[in-house]
């Protein structure tokens, strides 16, 4: 499973992701159900940090954020 697939799965799957964009070193994601976000799963997929505030999730992945975001969009 690719890193993008692992991150998408840990975000609760494609049906849980409402919006996703890359911002320098982070993936900024809006989810429908924050309870489906698997923080340990995101860290296992290579995230350096995870911040969940309501339906907004920031996944710190480093400078490859743009590439990962594009890969996730290709999966959706």
PDB file with SEQRES, HELIX, SHEET and CRYST1 records, atoms N, CA, C and O in Angstrom:
SEQRES   1 A   76  UNK UNK UNK UNK UNK UNK UNK UNK UNK UNK UNK UNK UNK          
SEQRES   2 A   76  UNK UNK UNK UNK UNK UNK UNK UNK UNK UNK UNK UNK UNK          
SEQRES   3 A   76  UNK UNK UNK UNK UNK UNK UNK UNK UNK UNK UNK UNK UNK          
SEQRES   4 A   76  UNK UNK UNK UNK UNK UNK UNK UNK UNK UNK UNK UNK UNK          
SEQRES   5 A   76  UNK UNK UNK UNK UNK UNK UNK UNK UNK UNK UNK UNK UNK          
SEQRES   6 A   76  UNK UNK UNK UNK UNK UNK UNK UNK UNK UNK UNK                  
HELIX    1 AA1 UNK A    3  UNK A   10  1                                   8    
HELIX    2 AA2 UNK A   34  UNK A   36  5                                   3    
HELIX    3 AA3 UNK A   39  UNK A   44  1                                   6    
HELIX    4 AA4 UNK A   65  UNK A   75  1                                  11    
SHEET    1 AA1 4 UNK A  17  UNK A  23  0                                        
SHEET    2 AA1 4 UNK A  26  UNK A  31 -1                                        
SHEET    3 AA1 4 UNK A  56  UNK A  60 -1                                        
SHEET    4 AA1 4 UNK A  49  UNK A  53 -1                                        
CRYST1    1.000    1.000    1.000  90.00  90.00  90.00 P 1           1          
ATOM      1  N   UNK A   1       0.851  -1.180   0.000  1.00  0.00           N  
ATOM      2  CA  UNK A   1       0.000   0.000   0.000  1.00  0.00           C  
ATOM      3  C   UNK A   1       0.894   1.239   0.000  1.00  0.00           C  
ATOM      4  O   UNK A   1       1.853   1.321   0.768  1.00  0.00           O  
ATOM      5  N   UNK A   2       0.578   2.191  -0.856  1.00  0.00           N  
ATOM      6  CA  UNK A   2       1.372   3.418  -0.948  1.00  0.00           C  
ATOM      7  C   UNK A   2       1.117   4.322   0.262  1.00  0.00           C  
ATOM      8  O   UNK A   2       0.149   4.145   1.002  1.00  0.00           O  
ATOM      9  N   UNK A   3       2.006   5.284   0.438  1.00  0.00           N  
ATOM     10  CA  UNK A   3       1.837   6.238   1.538  1.00  0.00           C  
ATOM     11  C   UNK A   3       0.528   6.996   1.390  1.00  0.00           C  
ATOM     12  O   UNK A   3      -0.168   7.220   2.380  1.00  0.00           O  
ATOM     13  N   UNK A   4       0.182   7.394   0.174  1.00  0.00           N  
ATOM     14  CA  UNK A   4      -1.072   8.112  -0.052  1.00  0.00           C  
ATOM     15  C   UNK A   4      -2.262   7.238   0.329  1.00  0.00           C  
ATOM     16  O   UNK A   4      -3.210   7.727   0.945  1.00  0.00           O  
ATOM     17  N   UNK A   5      -2.230   5.960  -0.023  1.00  0.00           N  
ATOM     18  CA  UNK A   5      -3.319   5.044   0.336  1.00  0.00           C  
ATOM     19  C   UNK A   5      -3.429   4.883   1.842  1.00  0.00           C  
ATOM     20  O   UNK A   5      -4.530   4.859   2.391  1.00  0.00           O  
ATOM     21  N   UNK A   6      -2.279   4.772   2.516  1.00  0.00           N  
ATOM     22  CA  UNK A   6      -2.280   4.636   3.973  1.00  0.00           C  
ATOM     23  C   UNK A   6      -2.863   5.880   4.639  1.00  0.00           C  
ATOM     24  O   UNK A   6      -3.657   5.776   5.574  1.00  0.00           O  
ATOM     25  N   UNK A   7      -2.469   7.050   4.156  1.00  0.00           N  
ATOM     26  CA  UNK A   7      -2.969   8.295   4.743  1.00  0.00           C  
ATOM     27  C   UNK A   7      -4.463   8.433   4.492  1.00  0.00           C  
ATOM     28  O   UNK A   7      -5.212   8.804   5.395  1.00  0.00           O  
ATOM     29  N   UNK A   8      -4.900   8.139   3.277  1.00  0.00           N  
ATOM     30  CA  UNK A   8      -6.327   8.233   2.967  1.00  0.00           C  
ATOM     31  C   UNK A   8      -7.133   7.286   3.839  1.00  0.00           C  
ATOM     32  O   UNK A   8      -8.189   7.662   4.346  1.00  0.00           O  
ATOM     33  N   UNK A   9      -6.655   6.071   4.020  1.00  0.00           N  
ATOM     34  CA  UNK A   9      -7.340   5.101   4.877  1.00  0.00           C  
ATOM     35  C   UNK A   9      -7.392   5.603   6.323  1.00  0.00           C  
ATOM     36  O   UNK A   9      -8.424   5.486   6.985  1.00  0.00           O  
ATOM     37  N   UNK A  10      -6.273   6.165   6.815  1.00  0.00           N  
ATOM     38  CA  UNK A  10      -6.218   6.654   8.194  1.00  0.00           C  
ATOM     39  C   UNK A  10      -7.076   7.901   8.403  1.00  0.00           C  
ATOM     40  O   UNK A  10      -7.434   8.230   9.534  1.00  0.00           O  
ATOM     41  N   UNK A  11      -7.404   8.590   7.317  1.00  0.00           N  
ATOM     42  CA  UNK A  11      -8.308   9.739   7.418  1.00  0.00           C  
ATOM     43  C   UNK A  11      -9.773   9.303   7.425  1.00  0.00           C  
ATOM     44  O   UNK A  11     -10.670  10.145   7.469  1.00  0.00           O  
ATOM     45  N   UNK A  12     -10.012   8.019   7.383  1.00  0.00           N  
ATOM     46  CA  UNK A  12     -11.374   7.502   7.431  1.00  0.00           C  
ATOM     47  C   UNK A  12     -11.899   7.087   6.066  1.00  0.00           C  
ATOM     48  O   UNK A  12     -13.085   6.793   5.913  1.00  0.00           O  
ATOM     49  N   UNK A  13     -11.013   7.065   5.072  1.00  0.00           N  
ATOM     50  CA  UNK A  13     -11.419   6.655   3.731  1.00  0.00           C  
ATOM     51  C   UNK A  13     -11.879   7.833   2.889  1.00  0.00           C  
ATOM     52  O   UNK A  13     -12.131   8.927   3.394  1.00  0.00           O  
ATOM     53  N   UNK A  14     -11.981   7.577   1.588  1.00  0.00           N  
ATOM     54  CA  UNK A  14     -12.306   8.670   0.667  1.00  0.00           C  
ATOM     55  C   UNK A  14     -13.673   9.285   0.928  1.00  0.00           C  
ATOM     56  O   UNK A  14     -13.870  10.466   0.640  1.00  0.00           O  
ATOM     57  N   UNK A  15     -14.615   8.529   1.459  1.00  0.00           N  
ATOM     58  CA  UNK A  15     -15.942   9.090   1.719  1.00  0.00           C  
ATOM     59  C   UNK A  15     -15.947  10.027   2.925  1.00  0.00           C  
ATOM     60  O   UNK A  15     -16.882  10.808   3.099  1.00  0.00           O  
ATOM     61  N   UNK A  16     -14.910   9.954   3.755  1.00  0.00           N  
ATOM     62  CA  UNK A  16     -14.833  10.826   4.926  1.00  0.00           C  
ATOM     63  C   UNK A  16     -14.114  12.138   4.616  1.00  0.00           C  
ATOM     64  O   UNK A  16     -14.245  13.105   5.366  1.00  0.00           O  
ATOM     65  N   UNK A  17     -13.361  12.182   3.526  1.00  0.00           N  
ATOM     66  CA  UNK A  17     -12.590  13.374   3.176  1.00  0.00           C  
ATOM     67  C   UNK A  17     -13.445  14.306   2.328  1.00  0.00           C  
ATOM     68  O   UNK A  17     -13.832  13.969   1.208  1.00  0.00           O  
ATOM     69  N   UNK A  18     -13.729  15.465   2.869  1.00  0.00           N  
ATOM     70  CA  UNK A  18     -14.531  16.471   2.171  1.00  0.00           C  
ATOM     71  C   UNK A  18     -13.653  17.351   1.283  1.00  0.00           C  
ATOM     72  O   UNK A  18     -14.009  17.644   0.142  1.00  0.00           O  
ATOM     73  N   UNK A  19     -12.498  17.771   1.818  1.00  0.00           N  
ATOM     74  CA  UNK A  19     -11.591  18.640   1.077  1.00  0.00           C  
ATOM     75  C   UNK A  19     -10.171  18.348   1.527  1.00  0.00           C  
ATOM     76  O   UNK A  19      -9.932  18.032   2.692  1.00  0.00           O  
ATOM     77  N   UNK A  20      -9.224  18.457   0.591  1.00  0.00           N  
ATOM     78  CA  UNK A  20      -7.823  18.194   0.907  1.00  0.00           C  
ATOM     79  C   UNK A  20      -6.956  19.125   0.080  1.00  0.00           C  
ATOM     80  O   UNK A  20      -7.159  19.269  -1.126  1.00  0.00           O  
ATOM     81  N   UNK A  21      -5.989  19.757   0.732  1.00  0.00           N  
ATOM     82  CA  UNK A  21      -5.043  20.607   0.015  1.00  0.00           C  
ATOM     83  C   UNK A  21      -3.698  20.548   0.726  1.00  0.00           C  
ATOM     84  O   UNK A  21      -3.628  20.322   1.934  1.00  0.00           O  
ATOM     85  N   UNK A  22      -2.644  20.753  -0.034  1.00  0.00           N  
ATOM     86  CA  UNK A  22      -1.299  20.793   0.526  1.00  0.00           C  
ATOM     87  C   UNK A  22      -0.946  22.230   0.882  1.00  0.00           C  
ATOM     88  O   UNK A  22      -1.313  23.165   0.171  1.00  0.00           O  
ATOM     89  N   UNK A  23      -0.241  22.391   1.972  1.00  0.00           N  
ATOM     90  CA  UNK A  23       0.209  23.715   2.407  1.00  0.00           C  
ATOM     91  C   UNK A  23       1.630  23.569   2.952  1.00  0.00           C  
ATOM     92  O   UNK A  23       1.822  23.266   4.129  1.00  0.00           O  
ATOM     93  N   UNK A  24       2.597  23.780   2.110  1.00  0.00           N  
ATOM     94  CA  UNK A  24       4.032  23.700   2.393  1.00  0.00           C  
ATOM     95  C   UNK A  24       4.419  22.309   2.911  1.00  0.00           C  
ATOM     96  O   UNK A  24       4.832  21.462   2.119  1.00  0.00           O  
ATOM     97  N   UNK A  25       4.297  22.052   4.217  1.00  0.00           N  
ATOM     98  CA  UNK A  25       4.702  20.757   4.771  1.00  0.00           C  
ATOM     99  C   UNK A  25       3.526  19.978   5.345  1.00  0.00           C  
ATOM    100  O   UNK A  25       3.719  18.957   6.005  1.00  0.00           O  
ATOM    101  N   UNK A  26       2.317  20.452   5.100  1.00  0.00           N  
ATOM    102  CA  UNK A  26       1.139  19.833   5.717  1.00  0.00           C  
ATOM    103  C   UNK A  26       0.069  19.511   4.692  1.00  0.00           C  
ATOM    104  O   UNK A  26      -0.024  20.128   3.630  1.00  0.00           O  
ATOM    105  N   UNK A  27      -0.722  18.534   5.047  1.00  0.00           N  
ATOM    106  CA  UNK A  27      -1.960  18.282   4.331  1.00  0.00           C  
ATOM    107  C   UNK A  27      -3.057  18.874   5.196  1.00  0.00           C  
ATOM    108  O   UNK A  27      -3.192  18.511   6.365  1.00  0.00           O  
ATOM    109  N   UNK A  28      -3.826  19.766   4.642  1.00  0.00           N  
ATOM    110  CA  UNK A  28      -4.967  20.332   5.361  1.00  0.00           C  
ATOM    111  C   UNK A  28      -6.208  19.637   4.829  1.00  0.00           C  
ATOM    112  O   UNK A  28      -6.512  19.689   3.638  1.00  0.00           O  
ATOM    113  N   UNK A  29      -6.909  18.990   5.733  1.00  0.00           N  
ATOM    114  CA  UNK A  29      -8.013  18.129   5.339  1.00  0.00           C  
ATOM    115  C   UNK A  29      -9.255  18.498   6.133  1.00  0.00           C  
ATOM    116  O   UNK A  29      -9.183  18.732   7.339  1.00  0.00           O  
ATOM    117  N   UNK A  30     -10.390  18.549   5.453  1.00  0.00           N  
ATOM    118  CA  UNK A  30     -11.670  18.676   6.139  1.00  0.00           C  
ATOM    119  C   UNK A  30     -12.368  17.341   6.010  1.00  0.00           C  
ATOM    120  O   UNK A  30     -12.510  16.804   4.912  1.00  0.00           O  
ATOM    121  N   UNK A  31     -12.805  16.807   7.149  1.00  0.00           N  
ATOM    122  CA  UNK A  31     -13.451  15.499   7.166  1.00  0.00           C  
ATOM    123  C   UNK A  31     -14.899  15.629   7.634  1.00  0.00           C  
ATOM    124  O   UNK A  31     -15.265  16.585   8.317  1.00  0.00           O  
ATOM    125  N   UNK A  32     -15.707  14.653   7.254  1.00  0.00           N  
ATOM    126  CA  UNK A  32     -17.099  14.640   7.704  1.00  0.00           C  
ATOM    127  C   UNK A  32     -17.207  14.160   9.145  1.00  0.00           C  
ATOM    128  O   UNK A  32     -17.993  14.701   9.923  1.00  0.00           O  
ATOM    129  N   UNK A  33     -16.419  13.145   9.505  1.00  0.00           N  
ATOM    130  CA  UNK A  33     -16.489  12.557  10.842  1.00  0.00           C  
ATOM    131  C   UNK A  33     -15.092  12.463  11.447  1.00  0.00           C  
ATOM    132  O   UNK A  33     -14.347  11.539  11.124  1.00  0.00           O  
ATOM    133  N   UNK A  34     -14.721  13.410  12.323  1.00  0.00           N  
ATOM    134  CA  UNK A  34     -13.385  13.384  12.931  1.00  0.00           C  
ATOM    135  C   UNK A  34     -13.118  12.117  13.740  1.00  0.00           C  
ATOM    136  O   UNK A  34     -11.963  11.752  13.955  1.00  0.00           O  
ATOM    137  N   UNK A  35     -14.170  11.450  14.184  1.00  0.00           N  
ATOM    138  CA  UNK A  35     -14.014  10.214  14.953  1.00  0.00           C  
ATOM    139  C   UNK A  35     -13.429   9.077  14.137  1.00  0.00           C  
ATOM    140  O   UNK A  35     -12.926   8.106  14.702  1.00  0.00           O  
ATOM    141  N   UNK A  36     -13.487   9.183  12.819  1.00  0.00           N  
ATOM    142  CA  UNK A  36     -12.937   8.144  11.948  1.00  0.00           C  
ATOM    143  C   UNK A  36     -11.444   8.346  11.669  1.00  0.00           C  
ATOM    144  O   UNK A  36     -10.808   7.479  11.068  1.00  0.00           O  
ATOM    145  N   UNK A  37     -10.883   9.472  12.095  1.00  0.00           N  
ATOM    146  CA  UNK A  37      -9.467   9.754  11.845  1.00  0.00           C  
ATOM    147  C   UNK A  37      -8.618   8.916  12.797  1.00  0.00           C  
ATOM    148  O   UNK A  37      -8.803   8.958  14.013  1.00  0.00           O  
ATOM    149  N   UNK A  38      -7.689   8.156  12.227  1.00  0.00           N  
ATOM    150  CA  UNK A  38      -6.809   7.257  12.973  1.00  0.00           C  
ATOM    151  C   UNK A  38      -5.435   7.922  13.105  1.00  0.00           C  
ATOM    152  O   UNK A  38      -4.580   7.774  12.233  1.00  0.00           O  
ATOM    153  N   UNK A  39      -5.234   8.658  14.210  1.00  0.00           N  
ATOM    154  CA  UNK A  39      -3.972   9.377  14.392  1.00  0.00           C  
ATOM    155  C   UNK A  39      -2.766   8.450  14.423  1.00  0.00           C  
ATOM    156  O   UNK A  39      -1.770   8.744  13.762  1.00  0.00           O  
ATOM    157  N   UNK A  40      -2.810   7.329  15.168  1.00  0.00           N  
ATOM    158  CA  UNK A  40      -1.666   6.408  15.118  1.00  0.00           C  
ATOM    159  C   UNK A  40      -1.427   5.857  13.703  1.00  0.00           C  
ATOM    160  O   UNK A  40      -0.283   5.623  13.313  1.00  0.00           O  
ATOM    161  N   UNK A  41      -2.495   5.655  12.947  1.00  0.00           N  
ATOM    162  CA  UNK A  41      -2.366   5.190  11.570  1.00  0.00           C  
ATOM    163  C   UNK A  41      -1.697   6.232  10.692  1.00  0.00           C  
ATOM    164  O   UNK A  41      -0.904   5.887   9.815  1.00  0.00           O  
ATOM    165  N   UNK A  42      -2.008   7.512  10.917  1.00  0.00           N  
ATOM    166  CA  UNK A  42      -1.358   8.586  10.165  1.00  0.00           C  
ATOM    167  C   UNK A  42       0.134   8.644  10.489  1.00  0.00           C  
ATOM    168  O   UNK A  42       0.963   8.839   9.600  1.00  0.00           O  
ATOM    169  N   UNK A  43       0.467   8.473  11.767  1.00  0.00           N  
ATOM    170  CA  UNK A  43       1.886   8.481  12.159  1.00  0.00           C  
ATOM    171  C   UNK A  43       2.606   7.268  11.565  1.00  0.00           C  
ATOM    172  O   UNK A  43       3.753   7.374  11.132  1.00  0.00           O  
ATOM    173  N   UNK A  44       1.930   6.119  11.545  1.00  0.00           N  
ATOM    174  CA  UNK A  44       2.517   4.918  10.960  1.00  0.00           C  
ATOM    175  C   UNK A  44       2.739   5.085   9.460  1.00  0.00           C  
ATOM    176  O   UNK A  44       3.626   4.451   8.888  1.00  0.00           O  
ATOM    177  N   UNK A  45       1.938   5.932   8.823  1.00  0.00           N  
ATOM    178  CA  UNK A  45       2.071   6.199   7.387  1.00  0.00           C  
ATOM    179  C   UNK A  45       3.150   7.242   7.093  1.00  0.00           C  
ATOM    180  O   UNK A  45       3.391   7.572   5.932  1.00  0.00           O  
ATOM    181  N   UNK A  46       3.798   7.760   8.133  1.00  0.00           N  
ATOM    182  CA  UNK A  46       4.900   8.691   7.933  1.00  0.00           C  
ATOM    183  C   UNK A  46       4.653  10.116   8.378  1.00  0.00           C  
ATOM    184  O   UNK A  46       5.518  10.972   8.190  1.00  0.00           O  
ATOM    185  N   UNK A  47       3.489  10.398   8.966  1.00  0.00           N  
ATOM    186  CA  UNK A  47       3.215  11.756   9.443  1.00  0.00           C  
ATOM    187  C   UNK A  47       4.088  12.066  10.660  1.00  0.00           C  
ATOM    188  O   UNK A  47       4.244  11.236  11.556  1.00  0.00           O  
ATOM    189  N   UNK A  48       4.651  13.268  10.673  1.00  0.00           N  
ATOM    190  CA  UNK A  48       5.459  13.712  11.808  1.00  0.00           C  
ATOM    191  C   UNK A  48       4.592  14.243  12.937  1.00  0.00           C  
ATOM    192  O   UNK A  48       5.003  14.263  14.097  1.00  0.00           O  
ATOM    193  N   UNK A  49       3.390  14.670  12.585  1.00  0.00           N  
ATOM    194  CA  UNK A  49       2.476  15.209  13.566  1.00  0.00           C  
ATOM    195  C   UNK A  49       1.072  15.274  12.995  1.00  0.00           C  
ATOM    196  O   UNK A  49       0.878  15.303  11.780  1.00  0.00           O  
ATOM    197  N   UNK A  50       0.099  15.297  13.893  1.00  0.00           N  
ATOM    198  CA  UNK A  50      -1.308  15.354  13.499  1.00  0.00           C  
ATOM    199  C   UNK A  50      -2.013  16.319  14.446  1.00  0.00           C  
ATOM    200  O   UNK A  50      -1.870  16.222  15.665  1.00  0.00           O  
ATOM    201  N   UNK A  51      -2.775  17.251  13.872  1.00  0.00           N  
ATOM    202  CA  UNK A  51      -3.570  18.181  14.676  1.00  0.00           C  
ATOM    203  C   UNK A  51      -5.018  18.063  14.200  1.00  0.00           C  
ATOM    204  O   UNK A  51      -5.319  18.264  13.023  1.00  0.00           O  
ATOM    205  N   UNK A  52      -5.910  17.730  15.144  1.00  0.00           N  
ATOM    206  CA  UNK A  52      -7.330  17.626  14.817  1.00  0.00           C  
ATOM    207  C   UNK A  52      -8.067  18.698  15.610  1.00  0.00           C  
ATOM    208  O   UNK A  52      -8.004  18.736  16.838  1.00  0.00           O  
ATOM    209  N   UNK A  53      -8.770  19.571  14.884  1.00  0.00           N  
ATOM    210  CA  UNK A  53      -9.579  20.606  15.519  1.00  0.00           C  
ATOM    211  C   UNK A  53     -10.948  20.569  14.861  1.00  0.00           C  
ATOM    212  O   UNK A  53     -11.146  21.123  13.780  1.00  0.00           O  
ATOM    213  N   UNK A  54     -11.880  19.918  15.519  1.00  0.00           N  
ATOM    214  CA  UNK A  54     -13.202  19.755  14.936  1.00  0.00           C  
ATOM    215  C   UNK A  54     -13.103  18.921  13.675  1.00  0.00           C  
ATOM    216  O   UNK A  54     -12.569  17.812  13.701  1.00  0.00           O  
ATOM    217  N   UNK A  55     -13.616  19.449  12.565  1.00  0.00           N  
ATOM    218  CA  UNK A  55     -13.594  18.716  11.297  1.00  0.00           C  
ATOM    219  C   UNK A  55     -12.346  19.016  10.471  1.00  0.00           C  
ATOM    220  O   UNK A  55     -12.193  18.494   9.366  1.00  0.00           O  
ATOM    221  N   UNK A  56     -11.454  19.854  11.002  1.00  0.00           N  
ATOM    222  CA  UNK A  56     -10.207  20.195  10.315  1.00  0.00           C  
ATOM    223  C   UNK A  56      -9.068  19.344  10.859  1.00  0.00           C  
ATOM    224  O   UNK A  56      -8.870  19.245  12.070  1.00  0.00           O  
ATOM    225  N   UNK A  57      -8.325  18.734   9.946  1.00  0.00           N  
ATOM    226  CA  UNK A  57      -7.192  17.891  10.316  1.00  0.00           C  
ATOM    227  C   UNK A  57      -5.971  18.395   9.565  1.00  0.00           C  
ATOM    228  O   UNK A  57      -6.027  18.618   8.356  1.00  0.00           O  
ATOM    229  N   UNK A  58      -4.870  18.575  10.279  1.00  0.00           N  
ATOM    230  CA  UNK A  58      -3.602  18.906   9.641  1.00  0.00           C  
ATOM    231  C   UNK A  58      -2.661  17.735   9.859  1.00  0.00           C  
ATOM    232  O   UNK A  58      -2.440  17.297  10.988  1.00  0.00           O  
ATOM    233  N   UNK A  59      -2.113  17.239   8.761  1.00  0.00           N  
ATOM    234  CA  UNK A  59      -1.198  16.109   8.806  1.00  0.00           C  
ATOM    235  C   UNK A  59       0.162  16.619   8.343  1.00  0.00           C  
ATOM    236  O   UNK A  59       0.327  16.984   7.179  1.00  0.00           O  
ATOM    237  N   UNK A  60       1.131  16.646   9.245  1.00  0.00           N  
ATOM    238  CA  UNK A  60       2.466  17.146   8.926  1.00  0.00           C  
ATOM    239  C   UNK A  60       3.256  16.012   8.280  1.00  0.00           C  
ATOM    240  O   UNK A  60       3.555  15.006   8.922  1.00  0.00           O  
ATOM    241  N   UNK A  61       3.590  16.189   6.995  1.00  0.00           N  
ATOM    242  CA  UNK A  61       4.289  15.139   6.255  1.00  0.00           C  
ATOM    243  C   UNK A  61       5.624  15.599   5.678  1.00  0.00           C  
ATOM    244  O   UNK A  61       6.347  14.791   5.095  1.00  0.00           O  
ATOM    245  N   UNK A  62       5.961  16.856   5.824  1.00  0.00           N  
ATOM    246  CA  UNK A  62       7.226  17.350   5.293  1.00  0.00           C  
ATOM    247  C   UNK A  62       7.060  17.918   3.886  1.00  0.00           C  
ATOM    248  O   UNK A  62       5.940  18.131   3.420  1.00  0.00           O  
ATOM    249  N   UNK A  63       8.195  18.161   3.210  1.00  0.00           N  
ATOM    250  CA  UNK A  63       8.164  18.855   1.926  1.00  0.00           C  
ATOM    251  C   UNK A  63       7.492  18.083   0.792  1.00  0.00           C  
ATOM    252  O   UNK A  63       7.256  18.654  -0.272  1.00  0.00           O  
ATOM    253  N   UNK A  64       7.183  16.821   0.988  1.00  0.00           N  
ATOM    254  CA  UNK A  64       6.501  16.045  -0.059  1.00  0.00           C  
ATOM    255  C   UNK A  64       4.981  16.190   0.031  1.00  0.00           C  
ATOM    256  O   UNK A  64       4.260  15.408  -0.590  1.00  0.00           O  
ATOM    257  N   UNK A  65       4.482  17.153   0.775  1.00  0.00           N  
ATOM    258  CA  UNK A  65       3.042  17.344   0.956  1.00  0.00           C  
ATOM    259  C   UNK A  65       2.308  17.504  -0.374  1.00  0.00           C  
ATOM    260  O   UNK A  65       1.241  16.920  -0.564  1.00  0.00           O  
ATOM    261  N   UNK A  66       2.866  18.289  -1.296  1.00  0.00           N  
ATOM    262  CA  UNK A  66       2.216  18.491  -2.599  1.00  0.00           C  
ATOM    263  C   UNK A  66       2.058  17.177  -3.350  1.00  0.00           C  
ATOM    264  O   UNK A  66       0.994  16.891  -3.898  1.00  0.00           O  
ATOM    265  N   UNK A  67       3.112  16.388  -3.373  1.00  0.00           N  
ATOM    266  CA  UNK A  67       3.079  15.103  -4.082  1.00  0.00           C  
ATOM    267  C   UNK A  67       2.074  14.159  -3.459  1.00  0.00           C  
ATOM    268  O   UNK A  67       1.313  13.501  -4.168  1.00  0.00           O  
ATOM    269  N   UNK A  68       2.066  14.088  -2.133  1.00  0.00           N  
ATOM    270  CA  UNK A  68       1.122  13.204  -1.442  1.00  0.00           C  
ATOM    271  C   UNK A  68      -0.310  13.642  -1.703  1.00  0.00           C  
ATOM    272  O   UNK A  68      -1.182  12.805  -1.936  1.00  0.00           O  
ATOM    273  N   UNK A  69      -0.562  14.954  -1.665  1.00  0.00           N  
ATOM    274  CA  UNK A  69      -1.908  15.469  -1.929  1.00  0.00           C  
ATOM    275  C   UNK A  69      -2.359  15.093  -3.340  1.00  0.00           C  
ATOM    276  O   UNK A  69      -3.504  14.687  -3.539  1.00  0.00           O  
ATOM    277  N   UNK A  70      -1.466  15.225  -4.313  1.00  0.00           N  
ATOM    278  CA  UNK A  70      -1.801  14.852  -5.687  1.00  0.00           C  
ATOM    279  C   UNK A  70      -2.097  13.355  -5.791  1.00  0.00           C  
ATOM    280  O   UNK A  70      -3.033  12.948  -6.478  1.00  0.00           O  
ATOM    281  N   UNK A  71      -1.293  12.540  -5.105  1.00  0.00           N  
ATOM    282  CA  UNK A  71      -1.501  11.094  -5.124  1.00  0.00           C  
ATOM    283  C   UNK A  71      -2.840  10.720  -4.496  1.00  0.00           C  
ATOM    284  O   UNK A  71      -3.539   9.838  -4.996  1.00  0.00           O  
ATOM    285  N   UNK A  72      -3.196  11.388  -3.405  1.00  0.00           N  
ATOM    286  CA  UNK A  72      -4.484  11.117  -2.762  1.00  0.00           C  
ATOM    287  C   UNK A  72      -5.632  11.529  -3.676  1.00  0.00           C  
ATOM    288  O   UNK A  72      -6.619  10.803  -3.797  1.00  0.00           O  
ATOM    289  N   UNK A  73      -5.511  12.680  -4.317  1.00  0.00           N  
ATOM    290  CA  UNK A  73      -6.554  13.120  -5.251  1.00  0.00           C  
ATOM    291  C   UNK A  73      -6.729  12.122  -6.392  1.00  0.00           C  
ATOM    292  O   UNK A  73      -7.848  11.886  -6.848  1.00  0.00           O  
ATOM    293  N   UNK A  74      -5.620  11.535  -6.852  1.00  0.00           N  
ATOM    294  CA  UNK A  74      -5.701  10.523  -7.910  1.00  0.00           C  
ATOM    295  C   UNK A  74      -6.466   9.287  -7.437  1.00  0.00           C  
ATOM    296  O   UNK A  74      -7.122   8.618  -8.236  1.00  0.00           O  
ATOM    297  N   UNK A  75      -6.382   8.982  -6.140  1.00  0.00           N  
ATOM    298  CA  UNK A  75      -7.097   7.826  -5.586  1.00  0.00           C  
ATOM    299  C   UNK A  75      -8.587   8.096  -5.414  1.00  0.00           C  
ATOM    300  O   UNK A  75      -9.395   7.167  -5.402  1.00  0.00           O  
ATOM    301  N   UNK A  76      -8.948   9.371  -5.281  1.00  0.00           N  
ATOM    302  CA  UNK A  76     -10.350   9.732  -5.059  1.00  0.00           C  
ATOM    303  C   UNK A  76     -11.026   9.830  -6.388  1.00  0.00           C  
ATOM    304  O   UNK A  76     -12.219  10.124  -6.453  1.00  0.00           O  
TER     305      UNK A  76                                                      
END                                                                             
